[in-house]
Amino acid sequence: MKKKGKLIIISGPSGVGKGTLIQKLFENRELPLVLSVSATTRPPRPGEKNGIDYHFFSQNEFDRLKKEGSFLEFFEVFGRHSYGTLKQDVDNALEKGKWVVLEIDVNGAKQVLEQYPQAKTIFILPPNQQTLHQRLTHRGSESEEIIQQRLNESQKEIEQGKLYQYQIINDEISKAVQELTQVIVAD
Ligand code: 5GP
């Protein structure tokens, strides 16, 4: 990578607690971390803010950006909504020497690795399937049908997660954050 920064890809099944882990990771102000804000056509969940949690776009806007080649990667996650990483944001941050964290799915990760083979890949695993189901249910933002779909999808994702450089089990949160930090800092 000619750019000065580091590119860090974090993936894991829905409900594994990636969001909380990443939030805790960012509490460490000593690291030059930047979280890439993805674009999506999914409607915002209560409390989610445009430009902070995601850039919320209509399908038309998303398709236009796709045509213009604005995405580093994009994918229709769960076959329902489109998600993508804006190339310009990532490149600008890398240029400034930042450590850019991409929280994206396994398909998006493959696309990024084709362009940035040096990117660090980290997969977050649940302690077991039962915990994953409980976490998805407790979140209360998805219907049982969507929860089942996400659980089925998670099996495939976990299989692909074996190809990531690092696997971290999110059982005890503070331990998982510590491991995540160590992996990110390591060269
Ligand atoms: P959620 O709808 O729960 O916020 O996210 C659903 C899935 O989309 C998660 O697995 C998340 O990692 C993935 N995702 C979020 N942003 C992106 C992105 O920019 N690109 C890709 N490929 N996946 C994303």
Residues whose N, C-alpha, C, O or C-beta is under 5 A from the ligand:
A	BS01	5GP	G12 S38 A39 F74 F75 V77 Y83 G84 T85 E103 I104 D105 G108
